[in-house]
Amino acid sequence: MALFGQGHIHEQAFNTGLFAVREDIPTCLKAVLCPFYLIGKNKAEADGRKMSLLDMALCPSEYYTRQQIRAKYNMDTDHWMDALTIMFCCPCAVCQDSRELTLRKKALVAKYRPTTLEMD
């Protein structure tokens, strides 16, 4: 199975579609079966910290987390579309946010990964 996000990172938009369920089935299952966990995890990652039990218990607003992700990565802002997406398809939005955070983190690590030199 190919891992999603193998290629160019789009700077101004989400890198995967809202309904890209087949690209990351385990994350999508978490979004449907255990949304409080994934919403809390996304918020903690967007904040740049580790997730705590309070992140799940207090369940932060998915709308604000999504807006925070857009601001953090200088993505185009779309308040109305985000509000409607969360209202009518919250698990899809949560899954897309999780995929985006994972892709951006992997791209950052790859960018700053030290190169290895082979010595003869």
Contact map, one row per residue, 1 for C-alpha under 8 A:
111000000000000000000000000000000000000000000000000000000000000000000000000000000000000000000000000000000000000000000000
111100000000000000000000000000000000000000000000000000000000000000000000000000000000000000000000000000000000000000000000
111111000000000000000011000000000000000000000000000000000000000000000000000000000000000000000000000000000000000000000000
011111000000000000000011000000000000000000000000000000000000000000000000000000000000000000000000000000000000000000000000
001111111000001100000000000000000000000000000000000000000000000000000000000000000000000000000000000000100000000000000000
001111110000000000000000000000000000000000000000000000000000000000000000000000000000000000000000000000000000000000000000
000011111000000000000000000000000000000000000000000000000000000000000000000000000000000000000000000000000000000000000000
000011111100000000000000000000000000000000000000000000000000000000000000000000000000000000000000000000000000000000000000
000010111110001000000000000000000000000000000000000000000000000000000000000000000000000000000000000000110010000000000000
000000011111111000000000000000000000000000000000000000000000000000000000000000000000000000000000000000000000000000000000
000000001111100000000000000000000000000000000000000000000000000000000000111000000000000000000000000000000000000000000000
000000000111110000000000000000000000000000000000000000000000000000000000111100000000000000000000000000000000000000000000
000000000111111000000000000000000000000000000000000000000000000000000000001100000000000000000000000000000000000000000000
000000000101111110000000000000000000000000000000000000000000000000000000001000000000000000000001000100000000000000000000
000010001100111110000000000000000000000000000000000000000000000000000000000000000000000000000000000100100000000000000000
000010000000011111010000000000000000000000000000000000000000000000000000000000000000000000000001001100000000000000000000
000000000000011111110000000000000000000000000000000000000000000000000000000000000000000000000001000000000000000000000000
000000000000000111110000000000000000000000000000000000000000000000000000000000000000000000011001000000000000000000000000
000000000000000011111000000000000000000000000000000000000000000000000000000000000000000000010000000000000000000000000000
000000000000000111111111000000000000000000000000000000000000000000000000000000000000000000000001000000000000000000000000
000000000000000000111111100100000000000000000000000000000000000000000000000000000000000000000000000000000000000000000000
000000000000000000011111100000000000000000000000000000000000000000000000000000000000000000000000000000000000000000000000
001100000000000000011111100000000000000000000000000000000000000000000000000000000000000000000000000000000000000000000000
001100000000000000011111111100000000000000000000000000000000000000000000000000000000000000000000001000000000000000000000
000000000000000000001111111110000000000000000000000000000000000000000000000000000000000000000000000000000000000000000000
000000000000000000000001111111000000000000000000000000000000000000000000000000000000000000000000000000000000000000000000
000000000000000000000001111111100000000000000000000000000000000000000000000000000000000000000010011000000000000000000000
000000000000000000001001111111110000000000000000000000000000000000000000000000000000000000110010000000000000000000000000
000000000000000000000000111111111100000000000000000000000000000000000000000000000000000000000000000000000000000000000000
000000000000000000000000011111111110110000000000000000000000000000000000000000000000000000000000000000000000000000000000
000000000000000000000000001111111110011000000000000000000000000000000000000000000000000000110110000000000000000000000000
000000000000000000000000000111111110000000000000000000000000000000000000000000000000000000100000000000000000000000000000
000000000000000000000000000011111110000000000000000000000000000000000000000000000000000000000000000000000000000000000000
000000000000000000000000000011111111110000000000000000000000000000000000000000000000000000000000000000000000000000000000
000000000000000000000000000001111111111000000000000000000000000000000000000000000000000000100100000000000000000000000000
000000000000000000000000000000000111111100000000000000011010000000000000000000000000000000000000000000000000000000000000
000000000000000000000000000001000111111110000000000000110000000000000000000000000000000000000000000000000000000000000000
000000000000000000000000000001100111111111000000000000000000000000000000000000000000000000000110010000000000000000000000
000000000000000000000000000000100011111111100000000000110011010000000000000000000000000000000100000000000000000000000000
000000000000000000000000000000000001111111110000001000110011000000000000000000000000000000000000000000000000000000000000
000000000000000000000000000000000000111111111000001000110000000000000000000000000000000000000000000000000000000000000000
000000000000000000000000000000000000011111111100000000000000000010000000000000000000000000000100110010000000000000000000
000000000000000000000000000000000000001111111110000000100001000010000000000000000000000000000000000000000000000000000000
000000000000000000000000000000000000000111111111111100100000000000000000000000000000000000000000000000000000000000000000
000000000000000000000000000000000000000011111111111000000000000000000000000000000000000000000000000010000000000000000000
000000000000000000000000000000000000000001111111100000000000000010011001000000000000000000000000000010000000000000000000
000000000000000000000000000000000000000000111111100000000000000000000000000000000000000000000000000000000000000000000000
000000000000000000000000000000000000000000011111110000000000000000000000000000000000000000000000000000000000000000000000
000000000000000000000000000000000000000000011111111000000000000000000000000000000000000000000000000000000000000000000000
000000000000000000000000000000000000000000011001111100000000000000000000000000000000000000000000000000000000000000000000
000000000000000000000000000000000000000110011000111110100000000000000000000000000000000000000000000000000000000000000000
000000000000000000000000000000000000000000010000011111110000000000000000000000000000000000000000000000000000000000000000
000000000000000000000000000000000000000000000000001111111000000000000000000000000000000000000000000000000000000000000000
000000000000000000000000000000000000000000000000000111111110000000000000000000000000000000000000000000000000000000000000
000000000000000000000000000000000000101110110000001111111111000000000000000000000000000000000000000000000000000000000000
000000000000000000000000000000000001101110000000000111111111000000000000000000000000000000000000000000000000000000000000
000000000000000000000000000000000001000000000000000011111110000000000000000000000000000000000000000000000000000000000000
000000000000000000000000000000000000000000000000000001111111000000000000000000000000000000000000000000000000000000000000
000000000000000000000000000000000001001100000000000001111111100000000000000000000000000000000000000000000000000000000000
000000000000000000000000000000000000001100100000000000110111110110000000000000000000000000000000000000000000000000000000
000000000000000000000000000000000000000000000000000000000011111110000000000000000000000000000000000000000000000000000000
000000000000000000000000000000000000001000000000000000000001111111000000000000000000010001000100000000000000000000000000
000000000000000000000000000000000000000000000000000000000000111111100000000000000110010000000000000000000000000000000000
000000000000000000000000000000000000000000000000000000000001111111110000000000000000000000000000000000000000000000000000
000000000000000000000000000000000000000001100100000000000001111111111000000000000000000000000000000000000000000000000000
000000000000000000000000000000000000000000000000000000000000011111111100000000000100000000000000100000000000000000000000
000000000000000000000000000000000000000000000000000000000000001111111110000010100000000000000000000000000000000000000000
000000000000000000000000000000000000000000000100000000000000000111111111000000000000000000000000000000000000000000000000
000000000000000000000000000000000000000000000100000000000000000011111111101000000000000000000000100010000000000000000000
000000000000000000000000000000000000000000000000000000000000000001111111111110000000000000000000000000000000000000000000
000000000000000000000000000000000000000000000000000000000000000000111111111010000000000000000000000000000000000000000000
000000000000000000000000000000000000000000000100000000000000000000011111111000000000000000000000000000000000000000000000
000000000011000000000000000000000000000000000000000000000000000000001111111000000000000000000000000000000000000000000000
000000000011000000000000000000000000000000000000000000000000000000000111111100000000000000000000000000000000000000000000
000000000011110000000000000000000000000000000000000000000000000000001111111110000000000000000000000000000000000000000000
000000000001100000000000000000000000000000000000000000000000000000000100011111000000000000000000000000000000000000000000
000000000000000000000000000000000000000000000000000000000000000000100110001111100000000000000000000000000000000000000000
000000000000000000000000000000000000000000000000000000000000000000000000000111111100000000000000000000000000000000000000
000000000000000000000000000000000000000000000000000000000000000000100000000011111110000000000000000000000000000000000000
000000000000000000000000000000000000000000000000000000000000000000000000000001111111000000000000000000000000000000000000
000000000000000000000000000000000000000000000000000000000000000000000000000001111111100000000000000000000000000000000000
000000000000000000000000000000000000000000000000000000000000001001000000000001111111110000000000000000000000000000000000
000000000000000000000000000000000000000000000000000000000000001000000000000000111111111000000000000000000000000000000000
000000000000000000000000000000000000000000000000000000000000000000000000000000011111111110000000000000000000000000000000
000000000000000000000000000000000000000000000000000000000000000000000000000000001111111111001000000000000000000000000000
000000000000000000000000000000000000000000000000000000000000011000000000000000000111111111101000000000000000000000000000
000000000000000000000000000000000000000000000000000000000000000000000000000000000011111111000000000000000000000000000000
000000000000000000000000000000000000000000000000000000000000000000000000000000000001111111000000000000000000000000000000
000000000000000000000000000000000000000000000000000000000000000000000000000000000001111111111000000000000000000000000000
000000000000000000000000000000000000000000000000000000000000010000000000000000000000111111111100000000000000000000000000
000000000000000000000000000100110010000000000000000000000000000000000000000000000000010011111110000000000000000000000000
000000000000000001100000000100100000000000000000000000000000000000000000000000000000000011111111000000000000000000000000
000000000000000001000000000000000000000000000000000000000000000000000000000000000000110011111111100000000000000000000000
000000000000000000000000000000100010011001000000000000000000010000000000000000000000000001111111110000000000000000000000
000000000000000000000000001100100000010000000000000000000000000000000000000000000000000000111111111000000000000000000000
000000000000010111010000000000000000000000000000000000000000000000000000000000000000000000011111111100000000000000000000
000000000000000000000000000000000000000001000000000000000000000001001000000000000000000000001111111110000000000000000000
000000000000000000000000001000000000010001000000000000000000000000000000000000000000000000000111111111000000000000000000
000000000000000100000001001000000000000000000000000000000000000000000000000000000000000000000011111111100000000000000000
000000000000011100000000000000000000000000000000000000000000000000000000000000000000000000000001111111110000000000000000
000000000000000000000000000000000000000001001100000000000000000000001000000000000000000000000000111111111000000000000000
000000000000000000000000000000000000000000000000000000000000000000000000000000000000000000000000011111111100000000000000
000010001000001000000000000000000000000000000000000000000000000000000000000000000000000000000000001111111110000000000000
000000001000000000000000000000000000000000000000000000000000000000000000000000000000000000000000000111111111000000000000
000000000000000000000000000000000000000000000000000000000000000000000000000000000000000000000000000011111111100000000000
000000000000000000000000000000000000000000000000000000000000000000000000000000000000000000000000000001111111110000000000
000000001000000000000000000000000000000000000000000000000000000000000000000000000000000000000000000000111111111000000000
000000000000000000000000000000000000000000000000000000000000000000000000000000000000000000000000000000011111111100000000
000000000000000000000000000000000000000000000000000000000000000000000000000000000000000000000000000000001111111110000000
000000000000000000000000000000000000000000000000000000000000000000000000000000000000000000000000000000000111111110000000
000000000000000000000000000000000000000000000000000000000000000000000000000000000000000000000000000000000011111110000000
000000000000000000000000000000000000000000000000000000000000000000000000000000000000000000000000000000000001111111000000
000000000000000000000000000000000000000000000000000000000000000000000000000000000000000000000000000000000000111111100000
000000000000000000000000000000000000000000000000000000000000000000000000000000000000000000000000000000000000000111110000
000000000000000000000000000000000000000000000000000000000000000000000000000000000000000000000000000000000000000011111000
000000000000000000000000000000000000000000000000000000000000000000000000000000000000000000000000000000000000000001111100
000000000000000000000000000000000000000000000000000000000000000000000000000000000000000000000000000000000000000000111110
000000000000000000000000000000000000000000000000000000000000000000000000000000000000000000000000000000000000000000011111
000000000000000000000000000000000000000000000000000000000000000000000000000000000000000000000000000000000000000000001111
000000000000000000000000000000000000000000000000000000000000000000000000000000000000000000000000000000000000000000000111
